[in-house]
Structures are given as structure tokens and as C-alpha cells.
Amino acid sequence: PACLRLQFLSYLGACDRLLKQGYEEGQVEEAMEMFQYSEKKAAEFLHLLAQFNDMGFQQNEIKEVLLLCGNQREKALEELVMK
């Protein structure tokens, strides 16, 4: 069906844009799935994931906290510091 093809092309375009920002393919695919293919939410998640990773936090903890906090940076940072 044309609708599915359009959704798939939209997904590929979003993934491509995120990959061009320097994110890893596996992380892009995971983020897109976690946020029901919302490019905006996936991009926020990937940005914060990279930021907190650079601060020295563990990636699995970052993912968990970001999901619980709905990508809210300050709230997620508080949670990570308290762990």
C-alpha cells in the first residue's frame, strides 16, 4: 500500500538526517523505535544521550533515566547524579 511506503520513506529520511548528525546507526534505529518514529523526540533523546555520556554517565543508566523523565534534561540529570 502507498501509505506504508510513504511511512517507510519518511522513516528512512528521518534516520538519514539523524545519521548525518553523527549518531550511530544502532542508536538511531533504537531511538526511532522507542519514540514511535518521532524524529523530533528521537533527536532530543540522542542529543541528551551523547551529552550525558560525555559527562561520564553509563549509557544504560542514561537511557533508563531519559525514558522515565520524558527527555527532560534537568530532571534526568538530577536522577543520574543521585544514582
Secondary structure, 3 states (H helix, E strand, C coil): CHHHHHHHHHHHHHHHHHHHCCCCHHHHHHHHHHCCCCHHHHHHHHHHHHHHHHCCCCHHHHHHHHHHHCCCHHHHHHHHHHC
